[in-house]
Amino acid sequence: MGAGLADMLLARERRRIEPLRLPEPLPLAAVPTPALLVDRPAMERNLRRMAEHLQQAGCGLRPHAKMHKTPLIARRQLELGAVGICCAKVSEAEMMRAAGIEQILITSPVASIDKMARVAALAADSAEIRIVVDDAERVRMLDEVAGAAGIRLGVLVDLDPRMGRTGIATGEPALELVRVVAGCSHLEFCGLQQYAGHLMHIEDAAERARRARETAAVGLETRALIEADGHEVALFTGGGTGTFDVDASITGITDIQAGSYVFMDEEYAAVGQGNRSRFDYFEVALFVLVTAISQPRTGAVTVDGGYKSFASDSVAPVAHDLPGLRYHFAGDEHGVLQLLDGAPDIQLGDRIRMVTPHCDPTINLHDWMVVVEEDGLVHELWPVTARGCSW
Amino acid sequence: MGAGLADMLLARERRRIEPLRLPEPLPLAAVPTPALLVDRPAMERNLRRMAEHLQQAGCGLRPHAKMHKTPLIARRQLELGAVGICCAKVSEAEMMRAAGIEQILITSPVASIDKMARVAALAADSAEIRIVVDDAERVRMLDEVAGAAGIRLGVLVDLDPRMGRTGIATGEPALELVRVVAGCSHLEFCGLQQYAGHLMHIEDAAERARRARETAAVGLETRALIEADGHEVALFTGGGTGTFDVDASITGITDIQAGSYVFMDEEYAAVGQGNRSRFDYFEVALFVLVTAISQPRTGAVTVDGGYKSFASDSVAPVAHDLPGLRYHFAGDEHGVLQLLDGAPDIQLGDRIRMVTPHCDPTINLHDWMVVVEEDGLVHELWPVTARGCSW
């Protein structure tokens, strides 16, 4: 019934997946703003750096697609050796699956039958779909749904890294839940997830590394406890862009769920400023292009991007490679760039590249990525296929 | 060239406009969450109340479609007597025009030739399209573009209500700009816009009314100055949900650009709490339905809506008609409901209706409105056709 409504929506959506190639390359001056810009060469370098780092460290990469929402990028990550991708929500996984992607881990538990039925439908469709669980009763419901669908569904037990968002407590409670999973005929226990999102943006690199090791140690103790009870723990997945290097060096962590490394943003720039390690590895490869449209006061200029073009959950956007500009949100549709010492002379009609505040929810505002190549021209548009797929 | 890229995008988008009628009505339990819910009877009452109030006051209504982004709602507003609609951006106007809407005022100035060409193309298509201007050089560019398109384009001069976002200063600077417009062969001066967004959420009703009258008085003095110079000022448009009653009572203001009255939100609830006047008129008619999916700690429960489901530029969402719950954002995909004194017993899988923090950017996150009728069942889905159209 619920799956019925979701099916109806998904059928109606039939969203574009493939790139839209322009008949001829266009300069940025031809791009209607606000526009989400991807610096494709920089993105490619980021993708390769992460892939190479983890390959050398002997750790897998399971990049989080909730960040880019774009199957074209997920495919490239898999081409470069990723062991699979992560999705936050079922509809996101459905969009990725529609683009032909097989290995998908859904990283957030679901609690209702309709969502479980959709997960089972995805898994029945020959794909390697797995989902996390953190509650015994939901595990039993999922087992029934998988049984009804005639499949055996792979599940990971989600550990709460003392963050209080999702997951079961480490130690005995986790072991108990693994036993419940192991007792289910239609579920297969595949391992553990432990994602410590609250550590990613700790500015001091040494402190961040210390906390990441401490958190991993607790999770790995639970892993040992579960193995001692006779359960194989094939996967221990977690970690993000803020801690990828630390996590990848820890024996027992099988793969890293990093997302933001593809594009980077101002939140991670702040982390990078503390120790340079983030931006030593990864470049800013994502921008929102805005246009100066009004100047009601001297000392400031109004641009055409506000809350509907930039995520507003964290810091403000920052003008890229231009000194003396400070962005202030000015409502849904506008921002005001304050002109400080050393600011360039901005004329109405000028276009400015802004580094995004937080890449995930910024991308989720836009329907298309405008893809800029080495020659500085736009060659393709990429549809953000899973945009808005939070359900 | 720029219009070329926009045309290409618009042609590829061909977005759904008409409702998606369900084969049979469904209960909320069948709705995949997070979902944007519309209480249609409450919405209809809000629409009628505003229409009737303004009709009695002898003032026009030009509702702002940037709030709902939904041609189906714009059509209903026009059926109930609105003199036209407002759009914030050109692509938004293009989507509304594609739905057959004729009278559109674009309320933000544009600064580049490509956007001007798109406005001219819209106006050439027999529709009654108008746009605001606030800069003499841009007026001359627009005149050339309109001439090249073989049309005469209606423009309003945008007055800055000392807010510093867009608009020209009242008094002589505004008069000078009107003279420039009047000297253009392909532009027609239609009047003035003065939108004082910074006044809408002043909590104290008397203070809000005082400031609204003061601001209107300055704008109307400028109107008199322009008329004394021999220019007809057919329109004086402005005002929003926060000041609609005050503005509608002022002689000389021809129409009100209110948007949020259709749905209301927590920002306006705060305004209403000060004096009750907002919620005396208008009901909350918009919600985001979320599901409880995890409970890693006692005293709190995690729901499946975060930054990608709720606008995060202002206050937090609030559980509707349930005491003892306090929402905290917990990342892109989750929120944590703190359980305080008197909180209901929430089980995993339970669905909770949340009042949105700020309706405009919340709606802009969602692709569909789930429409609930008097019987409490979902009968239709409405596409948010102009979602993401900020360009």
Interface residues (C-beta under 8 A of the other chain):
Chain A: M1 G2 G4 L5 A6 M8 L9 R12 E13 R16 L20 L22 L26 A29 A30 V31 P32 T33 P34 A35 K66 A88 K89 V90 S91 S108 P109 V110 A111 S112 D114 K115 R118 D134 D135 E137 R138 D160 M163 G164 R165 T166 G167 I168 A169 G197 T291 A292 I293 S294 Q295 P296 R297 A300 T302 D304 G305 Y307 K308 S309 A311 S312 D313 F329 A330 G331 D332 E333 H334 V336 L348 G349 H358 D360 P361 N364 L365 H366 D367 W368 V378 L381 R387 G388 S390 W391
Chain B: M1 G2 G4 L5 A6 M8 L9 R12 E13 R16 L20 L22 L26 A29 A30 V31 P32 T33 P34 A35 K66 A88 K89 V90 S91 S108 P109 V110 A111 S112 D114 K115 R118 D134 D135 E137 R138 D160 M163 G164 R165 T166 G167 I168 A169 G197 T291 A292 I293 S294 Q295 P296 R297 A300 T302 D304 G305 Y307 K308 S309 A311 S312 D313 F329 A330 G331 D332 E333 H334 V336 L348 G349 H358 D360 P361 N364 L365 H366 D367 W368 V378 L381 R387 G388 S390 W391
